[in-house]
Amino acid sequence: GMFHPFVDDASVRIIGVEAAGTGETGCFNSAPLNLGTPGVLHGAYSMLLQNSDGQVEPSHSISAGLDY
């Protein structure tokens, strides 16, 4: 991605943020990346919050209808 050239540059500090994150301590923000497991949703292989049967678990989203 566009930040790749800066990853190995010690003079650059890269900070990740999430719009409308909950601000809770822990790894709940960006939950699919922090807590998810690989799976398929809508035909796309991605990191998902899912149960052992592959069913999507609820999560927080500021987007209407994207609560997964």
Sequence and secondary structure as in RCSB ss.txt:
>XXXX:A:sequence
GMFHPFVDDASVRIIGVEAAGTGETGCFNSAPLNLGTPGVLHGAYSMLLQNSDGQVEPSHSISAGLDY
>XXXX:A:secstr
 TTGGGTT TT       TT    SSS TTHHHHH EEEEETTEEEEE B TTS B     SSTT   
